[in-house]
Amino acid sequence: MNKSFSKHLDGKKPDRMLDAVRCEGRTYVLLERRRDLPEGTDLRHKKLSGTAS
């Protein structure tokens, strides 16, 4: 997602702008979670770097 958001718009309160950005971000995440992963991808067994064994 490559989108920029303005903090200030005429006629809109900053708190409402923040709520709108949060809502749009959550919607994006939900849509991306529904997408199928490429064949052969297994995220459950991926070892993260920097974690203790």
C-alpha positions in Angstrom: 0.0 0.0 0.0 1.7 3.2 -1.1 -0.6 6.0 -0.1 0.0 9.2 1.7 -2.5 10.9 4.0 -2.7 14.5 5.1 -3.0 15.3 8.8 -5.0 18.5 8.1 -7.9 19.1 5.7 -10.1 22.2 5.8 -13.4 21.4 7.6 -12.2 18.1 9.1 -11.0 17.6 12.6 -7.6 15.9 13.1 -9.2 13.2 15.3 -11.6 12.3 12.5 -8.8 12.2 9.9 -6.9 9.8 12.2 -9.9 7.6 12.5 -10.4 7.5 8.7 -6.7 6.5 8.2 -7.0 3.7 10.8 -10.1 2.4 9.2 -8.6 2.4 5.7 -5.4 0.6 7.1 -7.5 -2.1 8.8 -9.5 -2.6 5.6 -6.3 -3.1 3.6 -4.9 -5.6 6.1 -8.2 -7.6 6.1 -8.1 -7.7 2.3 -4.5 -8.8 2.2 -5.1 -11.6 4.7 -7.7 -13.1 2.4 -5.3 -13.4 -0.5 -3.9 -16.8 -1.2 -0.2 -17.4 -0.5 2.1 -18.6 -3.4 2.4 -22.3 -3.7 5.0 -23.8 -1.4 4.9 -20.9 1.1 4.8 -22.0 4.8 5.0 -19.2 7.3 4.4 -21.4 10.3 7.9 -23.0 10.2 9.8 -19.9 9.2 12.6 -19.2 11.7 12.9 -15.6 12.6 16.3 -14.1 12.9 17.3 -12.7 16.3 15.0 -15.0 18.3 16.2 -17.4 20.9 16.1 -21.1 20.1 
